[in-house]
Amino acid sequence: MTGLVHYQPGGVAPEAPSAIGITDKWEVYTTKGGPYKYPVPRALTESEISDIVKAYAQGAKNAIAAGFDGVEIHAANGYLLAQFISSITNQRTDKYGGTLENRARLLFEVVDAVTEAVGAERVGIRLSPFNEFLDCVEPEPYDTYG
């Protein structure tokens, strides 16, 4: 078994902006044992990215319907949106990769969808410019996040 694959629906590889594995310095322990190496993710398609934007909006609506005052979009600490922003973990060549504008595109699409769903006054964003967790780093954090 290689890390987290058994936690994925249907045992498929995790998803990411690009099919780039995490370096061997990181290991994971699970209920099945360990240490395991993280599996190499598969790159999301543009169609799947569109579905993710819709899922963020629906999640925000669900949170408000459940009684929350607002939502925070988590674009930090190596999670998916941070992976898209990072020039290390995002090696795409389509409209979601390459330039900073393209790498930030998914975040802005999510922000637009979530604010449309629940109102801008109920939305916050979490960023982590100096994160180094699971190799999701940004070599030029001041340029990227400034």
KOLDRENPA-213627 format. One line per field, with one value per residue: residue number from 1; x, y, z of N, C-alpha, C in turn. Coordinates in pm, whole numbers, plus 50000, padded with zeros to 5 digits. Each point is the difference from the previous one (the first is absolute). Layout:
<recs>
i [NUM_...] .
n.X [X_...] .
n.Y [Y_...] .
n.Z [Z_...] .
ca.X [X_...] .
ca.Y [Y_...] .
ca.Z [Z_...] .
c.X [X_...] .
c.Y [Y_...] .
c.Z [Z_...] .
</recs>
This chain:
<recs>
i [1_2_3_4_5_6_7_8_9_10_11_12_13_14_15_16_17_18_19_20_21_22_23_24_25_26_27_28_29_30_31_32_33_34_35_36_37_38_39_40_41_42_43_44_45_46_47_48_49_50_51_52_53_54_55_56_57_58_59_60_61_62_63_64_65_66_67_68_69_70_71_72_73_74_75_76_77_78_79_80_81_82_83_84_85_86_87_88_89_90_91_92_93_94_95_96_97_98_99_100_101_102_103_104_105_106_107_108_109_110_111_112_113_114_115_116_117_118_119_120_121_122_123_124_125_126_127_128_129_130_131_132_133_134_135_136_137_138_139_140_141_142_143_144_145_146] .
n.X [50085_49961_50010_49952_50045_50018_50033_50045_49891_49966_50082_49946_50087_50064_49936_50060_50062_50105_50041_50019_50088_49968_50102_50101_50029_49886_49946_49915_49935_49941_49870_50051_50064_50125_50096_49921_50039_49991_49880_50040_49961_49878_50031_49937_49887_49990_49938_50095_50084_49925_50000_50129_50000_49921_50087_50095_49933_49980_50127_50024_49916_50057_50116_49959_49953_50118_50001_50099_50078_50100_50084_50100_50044_50030_50083_50021_50119_50020_49885_49897_49935_50065_49967_49884_50007_50050_50108_50014_49884_49997_50005_49878_49950_49888_49876_50030_50091_50127_49937_50036_49964_50061_50109_49967_49983_50037_50094_50025_49999_50071_50082_50001_50014_50090_50058_49987_50046_50089_50058_50061_49901_49976_50095_50085_50129_50043_50112_50102_50042_50026_49892_50039_49876_50045_50109_49891_50107_50023_50086_49898_49990_50100_50054_49985_50025_50100] .
n.Y [49882_50102_50017_50110_49924_49920_50125_49991_50068_49875_50048_50106_50046_50070_50115_50063_50117_49933_49907_50067_49905_49970_50076_49916_50127_49994_49959_49902_50011_49885_49979_49997_50097_49970_50077_50081_49984_50128_49965_49977_50127_50005_50056_50098_49963_50077_49894_49925_50089_50002_49869_50017_50092_49922_49907_50090_50042_49874_49975_50116_49969_49880_50064_50089_49904_49956_50130_49976_50087_49919_50012_49914_50057_49872_50102_49915_49993_50019_50057_49953_50099_49969_49875_50054_50072_49893_50067_49943_50006_50116_49895_50047_49970_49979_50043_49886_50016_50000_50103_50096_50079_49914_49998_50128_49963_49879_50056_50081_49891_49941_50103_50014_49869_50001_50111_49948_49890_50067_50078_50105_50053_49885_50056_49910_50031_49877_50070_49936_50124_49969_49936_49892_49985_49876_50077_50046_50038_50125_49982_50067_49974_50089_49948_49876_50020_50072] .
n.Z [50000_49927_50128_49949_49903_50102_50026_49877_49959_50011_50095_49941_49914_50092_50008_49900_50004_50047_49918_50113_50023_50122_50035_49998_50025_49929_50113_49986_50114_49980_50001_49877_50065_49971_49964_49930_49875_49977_49955_49877_50009_49957_49885_50059_49942_49894_49952_50054_49950_49892_50013_50020_49905_49930_50033_49978_49892_49967_50026_49939_49901_50000_50010_49914_49921_50038_49971_49919_50060_49970_49898_50014_49890_50007_49978_50101_50058_49871_50037_49935_50057_50110_49969_49969_50110_50058_49966_50117_50063_49939_49921_50014_49881_50069_50002_50062_49906_50038_49951_50081_49902_49923_50076_50005_49875_50043_50073_49898_49928_50096_50014_49869_49987_50097_49958_49879_50055_50076_49910_49948_50069_49942_49923_50047_49994_50009_50015_49943_49980_50125_49961_50067_50043_49998_50003_50056_49935_50030_49898_49950_50131_50006_49892_50041_50127_49952] .
ca.X [49915_50082_49949_49861_49909_49886_49902_49933_49884_50033_50142_50070_50105_49953_49998_50082_50014_50092_50038_50132_50004_50062_50133_50008_50019_49870_49937_49870_49952_49856_49944_50050_50142_50090_49983_49981_50028_49879_49985_50004_49863_49973_49962_49859_49962_49930_49862_49998_50025_49872_49917_50052_49950_49858_49994_50029_49880_49898_50044_49973_49855_49967_50045_49907_49874_50019_50004_50128_49995_50081_50088_50137_50056_50132_50098_50125_50054_50015_49874_49987_50014_50142_50076_49984_50074_50144_50068_50066_49903_49917_50079_49903_50027_49873_49966_50020_50142_50095_50012_49933_49858_49938_50006_49903_49868_49905_49964_49907_49873_49934_49955_49883_49886_49957_49940_49870_49911_49963_50025_50141_50016_50007_50108_50140_50095_50122_50118_50120_50107_50130_49979_50092_49946_49981_50064_49920_50070_50005_50136_49996_49873_49968_49948_49874_49893_50001] .
ca.Y [50118_50121_50121_50039_49958_49925_50094_50066_49925_49902_49969_50069_50094_50133_50096_50119_50076_49928_49867_50015_49933_50064_49943_49889_50043_49998_49869_50006_49883_49990_49891_49876_49985_50102_50117_49984_50114_50053_49960_50109_50035_50021_50138_50025_50054_50130_49971_49971_50126_50069_49934_50038_50136_49983_49934_50103_50083_49921_49985_50126_50006_49902_50053_50106_49933_49929_50097_50070_50142_50021_49892_50036_49922_49956_49999_50003_49879_49888_49948_50007_50135_50038_49925_50068_50126_49974_49971_49870_49891_50023_50000_49993_50085_50055_50130_49994_49984_50093_50133_50017_50022_49870_49913_50052_50000_49916_50069_50110_49940_49954_50120_50054_49909_49997_50130_50005_49906_50036_50141_50030_50029_49873_49919_50029_49914_49967_49982_49969_50027_49943_49859_49904_49868_49906_50052_50104_50125_50102_50054_50147_50030_50143_50031_49929_50041_50145] .
ca.Z [50000_49993_50063_50019_49893_50051_50055_49889_49949_49897_50000_49891_50042_50037_49890_50023_49875_49912_50047_50059_50129_50117_50021_50096_50139_50066_50013_50065_50073_49990_50080_49941_50033_49948_49915_49857_49914_49939_49860_49902_49962_49858_49972_49974_49869_50010_50036_50144_50069_49999_50102_50131_50026_50037_50131_50101_50014_50068_50139_50070_50021_50104_50129_50041_50031_50127_50109_50012_49964_49880_49959_49967_49891_50046_49890_50076_50061_49910_49949_49854_49944_50017_49900_49872_50004_50004_49873_50015_49989_49882_49877_49891_49883_49953_50059_50145_50030_49937_50062_50129_49973_49971_50119_50098_49937_50073_50125_49970_49959_50122_50074_49930_50017_50140_50035_49934_50069_50138_50027_50031_50143_50073_49944_50029_49928_50075_49917_50077_49905_50037_50026_49941_50030_49890_49879_49934_50034_49896_50007_50003_50069_50000_49868_49980_50091_50018] .
c.X [50090_49925_49849_49904_49879_49896_49922_49879_50041_50147_50080_50104_49937_50012_50077_50005_50084_50036_50145_49997_50068_50134_49999_50021_49869_49945_49869_49972_49847_49952_50044_50149_50083_50137_49984_50049_49867_49990_50010_49856_49984_49955_49850_49979_49931_49854_49987_50022_49870_49906_50045_49951_49854_49987_50032_49877_49891_50036_49975_49851_49958_50038_49905_49865_50006_50013_50132_49984_50074_50085_50139_50049_50143_50093_50140_50049_50004_49872_49984_50018_50143_50087_49989_50082_50151_50058_50076_49901_49908_50091_49909_50041_49871_49972_50013_50146_50085_50012_49929_49850_49928_49999_49900_49856_49897_49957_49897_49866_49922_49947_49875_49877_49947_49936_49865_49898_49953_50022_50142_50022_50011_50119_50135_50088_50121_50112_50119_50123_50133_49990_50109_49952_49976_50045_49919_50058_49988_50136_50007_49873_49963_49943_49861_49889_49996_49897] .
c.Y [50124_50119_50011_49948_49927_50090_50072_49918_49907_49964_50066_50096_50133_50094_50125_50081_49923_49866_50003_49937_50084_49932_49897_50043_49996_49858_50018_49867_50001_49891_49863_49977_50116_49980_49962_50126_50048_49954_50123_50031_50003_50145_50010_50049_50134_49980_49972_50127_50082_49941_50038_50140_49992_49938_50098_50087_49925_49979_50126_50016_49906_50052_50108_49939_49927_50096_50071_50145_50028_49879_50055_49906_49967_49984_50002_49859_49877_49939_50038_50141_50051_49928_50064_50129_49977_49967_49867_49886_50016_50013_49990_50092_50059_50132_50002_49985_50105_50131_50004_50021_49868_49909_50045_49993_49918_50069_50110_49948_49951_50119_50058_49914_50001_50134_50017_49913_50051_50147_50024_50024_49875_49914_50052_49904_49978_49972_49966_50019_49930_49852_49915_49857_49920_50055_50105_50135_50097_50066_50152_50047_50148_50042_49939_50058_50151_50065] .
c.Z [50000_50058_50001_49895_50056_50068_49891_49957_49887_49994_49890_50057_50044_49880_50039_49870_49898_50063_50050_50138_50108_50024_50112_50145_50078_50000_50074_50071_49991_50094_49947_50031_49947_50059_49853_49931_49944_49854_49909_49959_49848_49982_49971_49857_50019_50038_50150_50081_50008_50105_50141_50037_50046_50139_50112_50024_50075_50147_50082_50028_50113_50138_50051_50038_50134_50118_50020_49955_49870_49971_49974_49891_50039_49880_50060_50030_49910_49949_49853_49943_50013_49898_49862_49996_49990_49863_50006_49976_49880_49878_49877_49886_49943_50072_50153_50039_49933_50077_50135_49980_49974_50122_50106_49948_50078_50129_49970_49950_50121_50080_49934_50023_50143_50040_49931_50074_50135_50034_50048_50149_50085_49960_50044_49921_50090_49900_50090_49909_50030_50036_49934_50018_49873_49865_49925_50043_49883_50010_50009_50073_49998_49866_49980_50085_50024_49914] .
</recs>
